[in-house]
Amino acid sequence: AFHEAPQFAVASDHTVPLTWTSSLDLSNTKLSTSNLFGAAPNPANYATSTLTSFVARGNAGFVGAIPMDSLMNMPHLQLLDLSHCGFTSIRAQAAAAGSLPVVSRVDISHNSIGGSTSTLCRLSRARELAADNSEFSGLLADCIGTAATPNLVSLNLAHNMLDGIADGAL
């Protein structure tokens, strides 16, 4: 059955604000290059969501932090693609070990996140992690490829400004 579409205003530059997303069934959502802008929607609104796939690739209007702490706590999430957006940081806290299933793929590549790769250690549910071209710098954090990231089998950090690998990493 179809649900009534929510009402929302389109900005003068023909972009769509994100405030309307909390009323939608987003179980398998693709919003690539949709001219979305502002902060990413608060995924806490979807704590019991059936969201399995969220693709918002190419929305350069996204700003601020990726709300990874909330996104990675969605119980059914398998694919998260926030690549080619305008994010500048990651807001992440580690999930309770073993409390949630593994997320098959997380793609945060081609953002301007920068800083240390230690933030990636809190993405413990990710099996495949793409964070290439994201302006990370310094040494590869010692938690990557260890017990802190037990599910990680594929990591792409190409085209960042890394200086090497910290002792104990990988």
N, C-alpha and C positions, 0 to 999 in steps of 0.2 A: 504494500500500500504506500502511496505517496503521502508525504507530510507537507503541510503548508510551508512555503518558503518564508524565512524571516525577512522583515523589512529592514533595510539599511540604506544609508545615504552614500552615494558615490561622490568622491571629492571632485573638485573642479578640474583636476588633472587626470580624471578618469581612473583613479586608483580606488581600491576598496579597502576600508578599514577592517581590522581584525576583530572588532568587538562582537560581531554577529556570529562567530564560529561556535560559541558555547551552546547554541540552540540546535545545532545540526547533528545528524548521525554521520560521523566521519569515519566509519569503520574501515573504509579503504579509500583514502583521499589523495588526489593528485591536484596540487595547486601550482604547478610549475609555471614560471613566468606569468604570473597573474597580476603583477603590479601591486601586490600587497605591500603595505608600509607600516611603520611603527614597530613597537615591541611585539615579539611573538605572542600568540595567545597563551593565556595561563592554562597549562595542561592540567593543573590541579582540578579544574572543572570536569576532567575526564577520568578521574581516578578509577572508576569502575567501567570505563569505556571498553568497547569491543574493538577499538582502533588497532588494526594490525599493520597498516601501511600508511605512512604519512610522508608525502613527497611534496616539498615546497621549493624545489630547486629553481634557482634563477630569479628570486625575488630580491633584487638589490635594495629595495626599500626597507627591508628588515634592518633594525638597528639594535645596538646594545648587546646584551648577553643572550646566548642560547640557553633557554630554561631546561638544561639537560637533567637537573635533579628531578624535575617533575616528569619530563618525557620518559626517562628511563624507569620510572615507577609505574608506567602503564602496563597492566598485567598481560595484555595480548600483543603488544607491539613487536613486530618482526623486522620491519624496514623503516628506517628514518633517514631521509635525504634532505638536508638543509644546505646543500652545496651551492656555490655561486650566489650567495646572499651577501648582506652587508654586516654580518655579525662581527663584533670586536672582542668578545670574551665568551667564556663558558661558565655558567652558574651550575655547579655540580657538587653534590654530596654523595658519598658512597651509599649504595643500597645495601640493605641487610643481606649478608651472604646467603645464597640459596633460597631467598624468599620469592624470587621472581624468575621466570624462564629467560633463557638467553635471547638476545636480540640478534637476529642473523646478520644484519648489515646496518652500520651507522656511517653516513657520509657527511662530513662537515668541511670538505675540501673547498678551496677557492674562497675563503673568507679572510678577514683581517684580524684573526684572533691573537696571534703573536704571543710572546712570553714563553714560559717554560712548558715542556710537555708533561709536567707532573699533573696538570689538570686532567689529562687523558686517563690517568690511573684510576680515577673515580668512575670510569665508564666500564665497570667490571662485568656488565652483562653483555658487552659487545663481542661478537664472534669475529666479524670483519670490520675494521675501522679504517676509513679513508680520511686523512687529514692533510693531504698534500696541498701545496700552494697556500698555506694558511699563516705564514710569517712566524712560525715557531722558531725559537733560537736557543742557544746554549747546548748543553749535553742532553742526550736522550735520557729521560728520568730512569732511575734505578728500579722503579716499580713496574715498568713496561716488560711484559713477558715473564712475570713472576707470579707468585700467589695472589698478588693484588689484582691481576688481570687473568684469572684462571681460564676464561673461555676464549681468549684471543688467539686466533690461528692465522690471521692475515692483518698486516699493518702497512699502510702506505703513508709515508712521511716525506715523499720526494718533493724536491723544490721548496724546501724550507731552509732556514739558516742555522742548521745544527752543526755543532763543533765536534761531535763525537758521541760516544756511548759511555754513560756513567758505569762505574764498577757495579756489578750485580744485575745490570739490565740484560734482558734477553738471555 
